Amino acid sequence: MDASIIERIEKIVGKDGYSVSIADRYTYGFDASIFHNTPDIVIQPKSTEEVSEIMKIANENLIPIVPRGAGTGLCGSAVPIKGGIVLDMSKMNKVIEVSVGDLWVDVQAGCIYNALNAELAKYGFFFPCSPGSAEAATIGGMVAANASGMKAVKYGATRDFVLGLTFVKADGEIVRAGTKTIKDSSGYQLARLLCGSEGTLGVITEITLMLTTKPKTSASLLASFKTVYDAGRCVSAIMAHPLIPASCELMDKVSINAVNKSQGNPLPDCEALIILEADGEPEQVDRDLKTMEEIAKSIGALTVTPTYDKKQIAAWTSARKSVMTSLSQLKPGFTSVSLADDMAVPISKIPDAVTAYQQISDKYRVTVATYGHAADGNLHTKMLLDPLDKDEWDRGVAAVTEIFDKTIELGGTVTGEHGVGISKALDFQKERASVLSSIRAIKKAMDPNNILNPGKLEQWEGPILRNLRYPCKEYM
Ligand SMILES: Cc1cc2nc3c(=O)[nH]c(=O)nc-3n(C[C@H](O)[C@H](O)[C@H](O)COP(=O)(O)OP(=O)(O)OC[C@H]3O[C@@H](n4cnc5c(N)ncnc54)[C@H](O)[C@@H]3O)c2cc1C
């Protein structure tokens, strides 16, 4: 990067506020996806005003700029595929103000999910989206990805809590969108537009989130099944009862085996299982747990284990959260990769989707673990492959294309919570063909010089497999 530009950046953020060292730049070329590319500079702003000044420099000099929270994204959305600036928001990490009476909290974008909830717990509230990455993910990253997690079925996704936000446009203009009121019908909902924008429309610096009260108590139930189809049927039957669980995690045989092998058998040995959670007032939780038990038995569950024991619940939750890492330990030299990792289908289509994903993995001879937040229709398929073998990648991508096609055919979407980034860009373009021209028009209006996270989503061209983080020479 030109020395005069670095000099200007240093004047804004100080000597400690940026790095051009190769070690830092290389490290910031990763997120939690399969991709990598080294940026030219990493900048850590401390205020909205500093972000604004940096944006002016980037816009003037046509330098790509990629906002970054904690880099836990799984689809490459924070990988600086065109080089340029990585804008690390981790120094803007404060809870600014909690207004209990008005039901909102103001946070800086780099505030970590668990840190926010630790603060809200003091007042009896919580922000319930619960991503698996809660220890690290930032609220800005969650808004930009419209992230959610285990509790979305009952409480909703990040988008549903955003009352307003401050963001910086590509030209450096600071915009305050939305309100601090629970209701707002004042024209275009610009704050909502930034939800799921993946750093392509502006840099979010502050967010106002709506508060939700913490439930008094909770309990869980684990049911095991003869087939993954039955597990899926049980999820649909519970929802149609109607009963909305606080969470509902489904795991197939591959996921269960992987976890049992690496974590010392915390789960029953079966073809498929679901772990359900009920929360709320004690009497309600009791009633829901009984209803869930009856429904699971009526579907033919092999075992049904309800519990209030916090240790048991924590062990199941931890087992479920360890699928991704456990999978990587299943076969020496193989690793679990995120290609088709968070499709969502209408809830009633869960049995069809999980069955189809298994058939597709058999057809392409790839090991696929299917698991996820099934009650909101959101399923993960992590693929186990040898990342140095081109043939493995080729079969993996062929399987993924078919998984996405099946998902769209069932009326679903290629991404329910992680976002599009790179890995889902081509299939997103297929799925959302009818809105692509509108998306391009919005992007052009907000970022005419195309400096904000360029080359992703609707702009991705060519095959998905390039810039892999693994030394598979054909795809590096
Ligand atoms: C183990 C593990 C479990 C996970 N479980 C879940 C889960 O259950 N549910 C789920 O939804 N996701 C999950 N994820 C994915 C990921 O954690 C979420 O997408 C999360 O929201 C990313 O937050 P982040 O701060 O790491 O953002 P990053 O990965 O740094 O960035 C994500 C996107 O947001 C943009 N961005 C970041 N900050 C800003 C900002 N301030 N302004 C504008 N754009 C910005 C980036 O440019 C990028 O496009 C998981 C990831 C891992 C590694």
The ligand as an SDF file (V2000), in Angstrom:
LIG
                    3D

 53 58  0  0  0  0  0  0  0  0999 V2000
  -18.1150  -22.8770   15.8890 C   0  0  0  0  0  0  0  0  0  0  0  0
  -19.0340  -21.9470   15.1630 C   0  0  0  0  0  0  0  0  0  0  0  0
  -20.3870  -22.0160   15.4150 C   0  0  0  0  0  0  0  0  0  0  0  0
  -21.2650  -21.1570   14.7500 C   0  0  0  0  0  0  0  0  0  0  0  0
  -22.5880  -21.2320   15.0430 N   0  0  0  0  0  0  0  0  0  0  0  0
  -23.4390  -20.3690   14.4490 C   0  0  0  0  0  0  0  0  0  0  0  0
  -24.8300  -20.3930   14.7670 C   0  0  0  0  0  0  0  0  0  0  0  0
  -25.2990  -21.2070   15.5750 O   0  0  0  0  0  0  0  0  0  0  0  0
  -25.6370  -19.4990   14.1470 N   0  0  0  0  0  0  0  0  0  0  0  0
  -25.1410  -18.5830   13.2570 C   0  0  0  0  0  0  0  0  0  0  0  0
  -25.9140  -17.7740   12.7340 O   0  0  0  0  0  0  0  0  0  0  0  0
  -23.8420  -18.5360   12.9420 N   0  0  0  0  0  0  0  0  0  0  0  0
  -22.9810  -19.3960   13.5140 C   0  0  0  0  0  0  0  0  0  0  0  0
  -21.6440  -19.3510   13.1830 N   0  0  0  0  0  0  0  0  0  0  0  0
  -21.1860  -18.3810   12.1610 C   0  0  0  0  0  0  0  0  0  0  0  0
  -20.7440  -17.0170   12.7200 C   0  0  0  0  0  0  0  0  0  0  0  0
  -20.3300  -17.1350   14.0570 O   0  0  0  0  0  0  0  0  0  0  0  0
  -21.8400  -15.9550   12.6080 C   0  0  0  0  0  0  0  0  0  0  0  0
  -22.1080  -15.6940   11.2520 O   0  0  0  0  0  0  0  0  0  0  0  0
  -21.4850  -14.6230   13.2760 C   0  0  0  0  0  0  0  0  0  0  0  0
  -22.5530  -13.7450   13.1610 O   0  0  0  0  0  0  0  0  0  0  0  0
  -20.2570  -13.9420   12.6930 C   0  0  0  0  0  0  0  0  0  0  0  0
  -19.8830  -12.9010   13.5730 O   0  0  0  0  0  0  0  0  0  0  0  0
  -18.4120  -12.3070   13.5280 P   0  0  0  0  0  0  0  0  0  0  0  0
  -18.3370  -11.1930   14.5040 O   0  0  0  0  0  0  0  0  0  0  0  0
  -17.4000  -13.3690   13.6930 O   0  0  0  0  0  0  0  0  0  0  0  0
  -18.3760  -11.7300   12.0440 O   0  0  0  0  0  0  0  0  0  0  0  0
  -17.2930  -11.9320   10.8980 P   0  0  0  0  0  0  0  0  0  0  0  0
  -17.1200  -13.3650   10.5870 O   0  0  0  0  0  0  0  0  0  0  0  0
  -16.0790  -11.1690   11.2390 O   0  0  0  0  0  0  0  0  0  0  0  0
  -18.0350  -11.2120    9.6910 O   0  0  0  0  0  0  0  0  0  0  0  0
  -19.2060  -11.7540    9.1390 C   0  0  0  0  0  0  0  0  0  0  0  0
  -19.7370  -10.7900    8.0590 C   0  0  0  0  0  0  0  0  0  0  0  0
  -20.1780   -9.5980    8.6700 O   0  0  0  0  0  0  0  0  0  0  0  0
  -19.4870   -8.4640    8.1680 C   0  0  0  0  0  0  0  0  0  0  0  0
  -19.2790   -7.5680    9.3060 N   0  0  0  0  0  0  0  0  0  0  0  0
  -18.7120   -7.8570   10.5010 C   0  0  0  0  0  0  0  0  0  0  0  0
  -18.7630   -6.7870   11.3070 N   0  0  0  0  0  0  0  0  0  0  0  0
  -19.3590   -5.7930   10.5920 C   0  0  0  0  0  0  0  0  0  0  0  0
  -19.6830   -4.4390   10.8670 C   0  0  0  0  0  0  0  0  0  0  0  0
  -19.4160   -3.8850   12.0370 N   0  0  0  0  0  0  0  0  0  0  0  0
  -20.2760   -3.7190    9.8920 N   0  0  0  0  0  0  0  0  0  0  0  0
  -20.5820   -4.2710    8.6950 C   0  0  0  0  0  0  0  0  0  0  0  0
  -20.2920   -5.5380    8.3840 N   0  0  0  0  0  0  0  0  0  0  0  0
  -19.6900   -6.2870    9.3230 C   0  0  0  0  0  0  0  0  0  0  0  0
  -18.2090   -9.0140    7.5690 C   0  0  0  0  0  0  0  0  0  0  0  0
  -17.7190   -8.1790    6.5320 O   0  0  0  0  0  0  0  0  0  0  0  0
  -18.6830  -10.3570    7.0500 C   0  0  0  0  0  0  0  0  0  0  0  0
  -19.2970  -10.1480    5.8090 O   0  0  0  0  0  0  0  0  0  0  0  0
  -20.7480  -20.2160   13.8070 C   0  0  0  0  0  0  0  0  0  0  0  0
  -19.3830  -20.1530   13.5770 C   0  0  0  0  0  0  0  0  0  0  0  0
  -18.5260  -21.0090   14.2270 C   0  0  0  0  0  0  0  0  0  0  0  0
  -17.0590  -20.8980   13.9450 C   0  0  0  0  0  0  0  0  0  0  0  0
  1  2  1  0
  2  3  1  0
  2 52  2  0
  3  4  2  0
  4  5  1  0
  4 50  1  0
  5  6  2  0
  6  7  1  0
  6 13  1  0
  7  8  2  0
  7  9  1  0
  9 10  1  0
 10 11  2  0
 10 12  1  0
 12 13  2  0
 13 14  1  0
 14 15  1  0
 14 50  1  0
 15 16  1  0
 16 17  1  0
 16 18  1  0
 18 19  1  0
 18 20  1  0
 20 21  1  0
 20 22  1  0
 22 23  1  0
 23 24  1  0
 24 25  2  0
 24 26  1  0
 24 27  1  0
 27 28  1  0
 28 29  2  0
 28 30  1  0
 28 31  1  0
 31 32  1  0
 32 33  1  0
 33 34  1  0
 33 48  1  0
 34 35  1  0
 35 36  1  0
 35 46  1  0
 36 37  1  0
 36 45  1  0
 37 38  2  0
 38 39  1  0
 39 40  1  0
 39 45  2  0
 40 41  1  0
 40 42  2  0
 42 43  1  0
 43 44  2  0
 44 45  1  0
 46 47  1  0
 46 48  1  0
 48 49  1  0
 50 51  2  0
 51 52  1  0
 52 53  1  0
M  END
$$$$
